Amino acid sequence: MPKTKTTEYTSTAKWLHWGMALVWMTSWTLGILATHWRDELNPHHELTFLHKALASTLLLMVVVRVAWRLKNRPPALPDSMTVAMKRGAMVGHVLLYAIALIALPVSGWYWSSVADKPILVAGLFFLPPLVDPDPDLYDLAKYIHTWTSWFCGALVGGHLLIALKHQLIDKDNILAGMLPKVRR
C-alpha cells in the first residue's frame, strides 16, 4: 500500500513553532519598548529584565526544535510551488533559525556581557558572560543587537506575509498544516 503524503507538521513541531513565535514576538516587542521608551516605560529596567529572561530561553528552545526537526521530517511543500519557491522557502527558514533564533539572542547576550549586566534565563539560572566587561565595546554591541533586531523584524514580518499569501491567495494549506488542530 502506498504511503500517504502528510500535509501536517507533528503536534510537537506545532507547539515548538507557536511557542517560540510567542516568546520571540513578546521579547522583540519588550526590547523595543524597553529601549525606545526607556524613561516612560522602563525607568527601573523591569522590561529589560523580562526581555532578557524571555529572549534567552530561545537559545534553549532552538536546540530542542532543531533536534526535533532532524528526527521528524516536515511535510513536503506543495507540487504547485516552483523549484525556486521551494529553494526560497528553505533559505528563508535557514535565515529565521540562524539570525532570529540564534544570532539575535547571542548578540543580546554579547551586549549584556560587555555591559557587565547579567541575564537570568526564565528566572531560573544566569548565563555566563560571553566576554569580559568592556565599556569600549558597548556601543558596537548595542549597534549589532539593534540592527540585527530590526532585520529580524523584517524577516519575521516577511515570513508572516508569505504564510498568509499561501493561505489566502495560493490556498495550498501550508499554513493549515502548521495550525493546531481544533477539537470539536
Solvent accessible surface area in square Angstrom, and as a share of the most:
residue,aa,sasa,rsa
1,M,230,1.03
2,P,119,0.75
3,K,197,0.83
4,T,124,0.72
5,K,119,0.50
6,T,80,0.46
7,T,93,0.54
8,E,61,0.27
9,Y,49,0.19
10,T,57,0.33
11,S,79,0.51
12,T,55,0.32
13,A,17,0.13
14,K,13,0.06
15,W,196,0.69
16,L,23,0.11
17,H,28,0.12
18,W,87,0.31
19,G,23,0.23
20,M,2,0.01
21,A,24,0.18
22,L,119,0.59
23,V,27,0.15
24,W,13,0.04
25,M,91,0.41
26,T,54,0.31
27,S,3,0.02
28,W,60,0.21
29,T,65,0.38
30,L,20,0.10
31,G,13,0.13
32,I,31,0.16
33,L,56,0.28
34,A,4,0.03
35,T,71,0.41
36,H,105,0.47
37,W,118,0.41
38,R,119,0.43
39,D,117,0.61
40,E,124,0.55
41,L,90,0.45
42,N,0,0.00
43,P,74,0.46
44,H,141,0.63
45,H,87,0.39
46,E,98,0.44
47,L,35,0.17
48,T,35,0.20
49,F,108,0.45
50,L,81,0.41
51,H,32,0.14
52,K,38,0.16
53,A,8,0.06
54,L,43,0.22
55,A,16,0.12
56,S,8,0.05
57,T,21,0.12
58,L,3,0.01
59,L,29,0.14
60,L,93,0.46
61,M,47,0.21
62,V,10,0.05
63,V,101,0.58
64,V,85,0.49
65,R,36,0.13
66,V,58,0.33
67,A,53,0.41
68,W,83,0.29
69,R,98,0.36
70,L,143,0.71
71,K,174,0.74
72,N,42,0.22
73,R,216,0.79
74,P,39,0.24
75,P,16,0.10
76,A,66,0.51
77,L,56,0.28
78,P,27,0.17
79,D,121,0.63
80,S,91,0.59
81,M,12,0.05
82,T,76,0.44
83,V,104,0.60
84,A,73,0.57
85,M,75,0.34
86,K,66,0.28
87,R,144,0.53
88,G,43,0.41
89,A,27,0.21
90,M,111,0.49
91,V,71,0.41
92,G,26,0.25
93,H,66,0.30
94,V,83,0.48
95,L,64,0.32
96,L,22,0.11
97,Y,33,0.12
98,A,46,0.36
99,I,38,0.19
100,A,2,0.02
101,L,15,0.07
102,I,77,0.39
103,A,41,0.31
104,L,15,0.08
105,P,11,0.07
106,V,55,0.31
107,S,11,0.07
108,G,14,0.13
109,W,42,0.15
110,Y,52,0.20
111,W,43,0.15
112,S,7,0.05
113,S,5,0.03
114,V,2,0.01
115,A,28,0.21
116,D,100,0.52
117,K,118,0.50
118,P,90,0.57
119,I,10,0.05
120,L,38,0.19
121,V,2,0.01
122,A,51,0.39
123,G,45,0.43
124,L,140,0.70
125,F,89,0.37
126,F,124,0.52
127,L,30,0.15
128,P,88,0.55
129,P,97,0.61
130,L,76,0.38
131,V,56,0.32
132,D,118,0.61
133,P,69,0.44
134,D,45,0.23
135,P,117,0.74
136,D,130,0.67
137,L,57,0.29
138,Y,76,0.29
139,D,106,0.55
140,L,95,0.47
141,A,0,0.00
142,K,90,0.38
143,Y,134,0.51
144,I,72,0.36
145,H,20,0.09
146,T,43,0.25
147,W,150,0.53
148,T,26,0.15
149,S,17,0.11
150,W,103,0.36
151,F,101,0.42
152,C,0,0.00
153,G,17,0.16
154,A,69,0.54
155,L,31,0.15
156,V,34,0.19
157,G,28,0.27
158,G,27,0.26
159,H,59,0.26
160,L,103,0.51
161,L,121,0.60
162,I,100,0.51
163,A,20,0.15
164,L,69,0.34
165,K,74,0.31
166,H,13,0.06
167,Q,58,0.26
168,L,115,0.57
169,I,131,0.66
170,D,57,0.29
171,K,148,0.63
172,D,28,0.15
173,N,87,0.45
174,I,44,0.22
175,L,31,0.15
176,A,40,0.31
177,G,2,0.02
178,M,22,0.10
179,L,73,0.36
180,P,80,0.50
181,K,151,0.64
182,V,131,0.75
183,R,229,0.84
184,R,278,1.01
